[in-house]
Amino acid sequence: MVHTDNKRVVVVTGASRGLGREIALRFGRAADRVVVNYLSRQQEASAAADAVVRAGGEVFLYQADVRAASEVDCMAKSITERWGTIDVLVNNAGLTKDGLLVRLSEQDWDDVIDTNLKGALNCMRAVSKIMMKRRCGHIINISSIVGIQGRAGQANYASSKAGLIALTKTAAREFGRFNIKVNAVLPGYIPTGMGGNILSTVRERVINENALGRVSEPEEVADFIYHLSSMKNVSGQVFNLDSRVV
């Protein structure tokens, strides 16, 4: 089914909870068509999808492992069959498996890199083919300030997020001639979902690093991402959304 109205089709990966859920809700409030992608948290993903509908959006709940290119390709195909196109991709799916570098297992390294970096690449490749034909689209990658600063105990996570920044800048250069925007957002520490699992001592350190002495709000981050997705002349940029000075 191809729609001809002004509603955009927005894919949010890892949207079952935390920031991903909040991003999906923000697009739902704008009455957009939102794909709530998830890996394993079916109950939470279903609740997120219901919330998007209550917010005013249309929803397509889709289980796919972003690490598997074949599953991502099937997801993109299913979305276009249902709604005709993909206008916005938010690469939010992410994973942490912390450990000191000398003790980090090969499996923990691979799992984090495959989800955070390869997963984003798989999604970008799948949707860019659709966007190129229409000569329009916006890809927003959720990276982290850790990818710029580094952090002890997070070699795999920091490397994946640094790679995602480089991937963002490279894709922006390659896709620009097709009018596809690619940007990265560093959302800061958010005390929900993945961020809610860190130690209180780490939380205090993060707060102390912020010039304003507070953590990020998921609603504010989601609002920024929504407005960024509508901007026509911004690409290849990295936006830090807290008060840690880079």
Backbone torsions as a table, in degrees:
resi	resn	phi	psi	omega
1	MET	NA	127.5	178.8
2	VAL	-107.7	124.4	-179.9
3	HIS	-96.2	144.7	-178.3
4	THR	-114.8	8.1	179.2
5	ASP	-84.5	-172.2	-175.3
6	ASN	-90.9	1.1	179.5
7	LYS	-69.9	133.2	179.8
8	ARG	-90.8	154.8	174.8
9	VAL	-101.7	118.9	-172.0
10	VAL	-122.0	125.4	177.6
11	VAL	-103.2	124.3	176.1
12	VAL	-119.5	114.4	179.2
13	THR	-84.3	150.3	-178.4
14	GLY	59.8	47.1	-170.6
15	ALA	-100.6	13.9	-176.6
16	SER	-74.2	-24.6	-176.2
17	ARG	-158.2	178.9	174.3
18	GLY	58.0	-141.0	-177.1
19	LEU	-63.2	-39.4	-179.7
20	GLY	-57.9	-43.9	178.0
21	ARG	-62.6	-41.9	-178.7
22	GLU	-66.1	-38.0	177.5
23	ILE	-64.9	-45.7	178.7
24	ALA	-59.0	-42.0	179.1
25	LEU	-63.1	-39.0	-178.2
26	ARG	-64.5	-41.6	177.0
27	PHE	-70.0	-32.3	175.9
28	GLY	-62.2	-40.1	179.2
29	ARG	-64.8	-21.7	176.9
30	ALA	-89.7	8.4	179.1
31	ALA	65.6	25.7	176.7
32	ASP	-80.2	171.3	175.3
33	ARG	-96.6	117.7	-170.4
34	VAL	-115.3	128.0	173.1
35	VAL	-94.5	114.1	177.5
36	VAL	-92.7	100.0	179.0
37	ASN	-90.1	142.9	177.1
38	TYR	-149.8	164.7	179.1
39	LEU	-102.2	-57.5	-172.2
40	SER	-136.0	-16.0	-176.0
41	ARG	-88.6	72.4	-173.0
42	GLN	-63.0	-42.3	-178.5
43	GLN	-64.2	-45.6	178.8
44	GLU	-66.6	-38.0	179.3
45	ALA	-64.9	-40.9	178.2
46	SER	-63.3	-40.3	177.5
47	ALA	-64.1	-40.1	177.4
48	ALA	-63.8	-42.4	179.3
49	ALA	-62.7	-42.8	177.9
50	ASP	-61.4	-38.3	179.8
51	ALA	-65.9	-36.8	177.4
52	VAL	-62.6	-42.4	179.2
53	VAL	-64.9	-44.0	178.4
54	ARG	-62.9	-29.7	179.6
55	ALA	-75.3	-14.5	177.1
56	GLY	117.8	1.3	-178.4
57	GLY	-98.6	172.2	169.7
58	GLU	-99.4	153.3	-173.6
59	VAL	-137.9	148.2	174.1
60	PHE	-132.5	106.9	-179.5
61	LEU	-84.2	123.6	-173.8
62	TYR	-138.8	121.9	176.7
63	GLN	-89.5	124.1	177.0
64	ALA	-159.0	139.7	176.3
65	ASP	-88.4	112.3	-175.3
66	VAL	-64.5	-18.3	178.7
67	ARG	-69.9	-20.4	-177.2
68	ALA	-102.5	110.6	-177.7
69	ALA	-57.8	-36.2	-178.6
70	SER	-64.5	-39.3	178.8
71	GLU	-69.2	-38.6	178.3
72	VAL	-65.2	-42.0	178.3
73	ASP	-61.9	-40.6	177.7
74	CYS	-64.8	-38.8	177.8
75	MET	-62.4	-47.6	179.7
76	ALA	-60.1	-41.2	179.5
77	LYS	-64.3	-43.1	-179.9
78	SER	-64.8	-38.4	179.4
79	ILE	-65.0	-45.0	-178.9
80	THR	-68.7	-32.0	176.2
81	GLU	-67.5	-33.5	-178.4
82	ARG	-82.8	-45.8	-171.3
83	TRP	-122.4	0.0	170.9
84	GLY	89.6	-24.1	-176.0
85	THR	-163.2	-179.7	169.6
86	ILE	-136.5	122.1	-177.2
87	ASP	-97.3	-38.2	-175.5
88	VAL	-135.9	135.8	171.7
89	LEU	-120.4	127.5	172.5
90	VAL	-113.4	107.9	179.3
91	ASN	-82.2	91.9	-175.8
92	ASN	-108.7	-21.5	-176.8
93	ALA	-55.0	128.6	-177.1
94	GLY	-153.6	161.7	-174.7
95	LEU	-146.6	142.8	171.0
96	THR	-122.9	139.7	171.3
97	LYS	-142.7	83.2	-170.1
98	ASP	-75.2	151.7	176.3
99	GLY	174.9	149.1	177.7
100	LEU	-60.9	145.8	-173.0
101	LEU	-51.0	-45.0	-175.3
102	VAL	-72.4	-16.6	-179.4
103	ARG	-106.6	-5.1	-174.8
104	LEU	-68.1	124.8	-179.5
105	SER	-75.7	155.4	178.2
106	GLU	-61.0	-37.0	179.5
107	GLN	-63.9	-43.4	178.9
108	ASP	-65.5	-36.5	175.2
109	TRP	-62.7	-52.0	-176.4
110	ASP	-62.5	-42.6	-177.8
111	ASP	-60.2	-43.9	-177.6
112	VAL	-72.5	-44.0	178.4
113	ILE	-63.8	-42.5	-177.9
114	ASP	-64.8	-38.7	-179.9
115	THR	-76.9	-52.9	-170.2
116	ASN	-76.3	-33.5	-175.7
117	LEU	-108.8	-55.4	179.1
118	LYS	-64.3	-37.7	178.4
119	GLY	-59.8	-44.1	177.8
120	ALA	-63.8	-41.7	178.2
121	LEU	-60.0	-46.1	180.0
122	ASN	-57.7	-43.8	-179.7
123	CYS	-68.3	-40.5	179.2
124	MET	-63.1	-42.4	-179.7
125	ARG	-65.1	-39.7	-178.6
126	ALA	-67.6	-46.5	-176.0
127	VAL	-79.5	-27.9	-177.6
128	SER	-63.0	-33.3	178.3
129	LYS	-62.0	-38.1	178.5
130	ILE	-71.9	-43.3	-178.4
131	MET	-67.4	-36.0	-180.0
132	MET	-60.7	-39.8	-179.0
133	LYS	-64.4	-34.6	-178.9
134	ARG	-91.8	-9.3	-177.5
135	ARG	53.7	47.8	-179.9
136	CYS	-166.9	145.5	175.9
137	GLY	155.8	163.5	178.9
138	HIS	-141.9	128.0	177.2
139	ILE	-114.5	126.7	179.8
140	ILE	-122.2	119.0	-178.2
141	ASN	-100.6	128.8	178.2
142	ILE	-87.6	105.0	179.7
143	SER	-103.3	-151.7	-178.5
144	SER	-156.9	149.5	175.8
145	ILE	-61.9	-22.9	176.9
146	VAL	-61.6	-28.6	177.9
147	GLY	-69.8	-15.8	176.9
148	ILE	-101.3	-43.8	-174.1
149	GLN	-90.3	-26.7	-170.6
150	GLY	76.7	159.6	176.5
151	ARG	-158.0	132.1	178.6
152	ALA	-57.6	133.0	179.4
153	GLY	88.3	0.5	-178.7
154	GLN	-132.2	43.2	-178.3
155	ALA	-58.5	-43.0	-178.4
156	ASN	-69.2	-46.1	-179.1
157	TYR	-65.2	-47.1	-180.0
158	ALA	-60.9	-42.3	179.8
159	SER	-64.5	-40.7	179.8
160	SER	-65.1	-39.2	-177.4
161	LYS	-77.2	-31.5	172.9
162	ALA	-66.8	-42.3	176.9
163	GLY	-61.2	-36.4	-179.7
164	LEU	-67.2	-34.4	175.5
165	ILE	-65.8	-44.1	178.3
166	ALA	-64.3	-40.2	178.1
167	LEU	-63.3	-39.4	178.1
168	THR	-60.1	-48.5	-177.6
169	LYS	-67.0	-38.6	179.0
170	THR	-67.0	-46.0	-179.7
171	ALA	-63.7	-36.6	178.3
172	ALA	-59.6	-40.8	178.2
173	ARG	-67.3	-41.3	-177.2
174	GLU	-73.6	-37.1	-173.5
175	PHE	-92.4	-9.1	-175.8
176	GLY	-55.8	-38.5	-177.8
177	ARG	-69.2	-12.8	175.6
178	PHE	-99.8	9.8	-179.3
179	ASN	62.8	32.0	175.3
180	ILE	-102.0	122.9	179.1
181	LYS	-90.6	140.5	177.7
182	VAL	-134.9	120.7	-179.3
183	ASN	-136.3	161.4	177.5
184	ALA	-120.2	144.1	178.1
185	VAL	-123.2	132.5	173.9
186	LEU	-104.5	101.1	-169.2
187	PRO	-75.8	-12.5	-175.3
188	GLY	82.1	177.8	-179.7
189	TYR	-77.0	122.2	179.4
190	ILE	-116.9	123.1	-174.8
191	PRO	-78.2	43.7	174.5
192	THR	-136.6	163.8	175.8
193	GLY	54.4	-126.2	-178.8
194	MET	-58.7	-42.1	-177.4
195	GLY	-67.8	-22.8	-178.6
196	GLY	-72.6	-10.4	-176.3
197	ASN	-91.5	-4.9	-174.9
198	ILE	-80.0	158.3	-178.4
199	LEU	-66.2	151.7	-180.0
200	SER	-61.8	-31.2	178.3
201	THR	-66.9	-37.0	177.8
202	VAL	-68.4	-41.5	178.3
203	ARG	-58.8	-44.8	179.7
204	GLU	-62.7	-39.5	178.9
205	ARG	-63.4	-42.6	179.6
206	VAL	-63.2	-43.5	178.5
207	ILE	-61.3	-41.1	179.6
208	ASN	-67.2	-28.2	179.2
209	GLU	-74.3	-22.8	-179.0
210	ASN	-80.6	129.2	-179.9
211	ALA	-59.9	-30.5	-179.6
212	LEU	-92.2	-3.3	174.3
213	GLY	66.1	33.7	178.4
214	ARG	-148.7	166.3	-178.9
215	VAL	-89.9	170.4	179.9
216	SER	-80.3	153.4	177.0
217	GLU	-105.5	125.8	-176.9
218	PRO	-58.8	-34.2	-180.0
219	GLU	-64.4	-39.8	-179.7
220	GLU	-68.2	-40.6	178.1
221	VAL	-63.9	-45.6	179.9
222	ALA	-62.2	-38.8	179.0
223	ASP	-64.1	-41.6	178.0
224	PHE	-61.8	-45.9	-179.1
225	ILE	-62.1	-40.2	177.8
226	TYR	-60.0	-48.9	-178.1
227	HIS	-68.2	-38.1	177.0
228	LEU	-59.6	-39.2	-177.1
229	SER	-62.8	-20.7	-179.1
230	SER	-94.8	-7.4	-177.7
231	MET	-77.0	137.6	-171.4
232	LYS	-99.2	-13.7	-172.0
233	ASN	-127.9	28.4	-179.3
234	VAL	-125.5	120.3	178.8
235	SER	-155.7	151.4	178.9
236	GLY	74.9	19.6	-174.9
237	GLN	-106.6	157.5	177.8
238	VAL	-122.9	117.9	-174.5
239	PHE	-108.1	117.5	178.3
240	ASN	-93.0	118.7	-170.6
241	LEU	-104.4	23.9	169.4
242	ASP	-130.9	-167.8	-174.1
243	SER	-106.7	19.0	170.4
244	ARG	-75.5	126.5	-175.8
245	VAL	-79.8	122.0	-177.9
246	VAL	-89.3	NA	NA
